[in-house]
Amino acid sequence: MRTMHRLTATTALACAAALGLTGCFGPDGPFPELSGSEVADKSVTALRGASSLTVSGKISDEGKPVEINMAVSKTGDCKGTFSGQDGSFELIRNGEFVFIKADEPFYRAQMKDLPKEQADQAVKQLSGHWLKSKTSDADAKELSALCDLDELLKDFEESKGAQKGKVTTVGDQEALTLTTETTEGTETLLVATKGEPYLLKASITGTEAAEVTFTGINQPVKADAPTGKDVIDADQLG
């Protein structure tokens, strides 16, 4: 009995040292009836059910880091910014139109195969202005996909082998840590333990490293359409 007592005490001290105030938890921890993978799937399902959200952080596009801050609604309206090595742009989708305002480096990267004189003219005309296109236009469909909530969450569809870890916080929300070892690196998900089990933060290590946070859940997306002389209608371009 004394040996068992010492073992229990030692284990408790080890947990306290390793996790600090978060403590060790077993069957009585968050989501005791679910496995780590089930919690992960539940968190993504909950996020998909939200009417809107804001995703922000750093992602990887063909090995290049990109900073993103995008508020997206279930209706398809969105507003946000993207910034990377090939320039930056603002994006608004409102109803049947998509608006993009990009800087010169962005347009230079898009027009690198054009003759210099033609590219110079286009960059001068478009850079710093809002370019308005219909969402049905072929060139606007890729941009419209950035405003698709389901598309943004497609990489989180399934988390096989996720393991429960410590309880931490994301902002002022308590969250359960889930980790999954993949061929690309370690994937870490932080899931809200109170209220709806929303996925609050996700990251992955490796060559395609990324880290994004989900906030503004169910908050209105203010995607007012730009107006005035700074708006250029794509249909009127030669």
Disulfide bonds with the S-S distance in Angstrom:
Cys15-Cys24 2.00
Cys78-Cys147 1.76
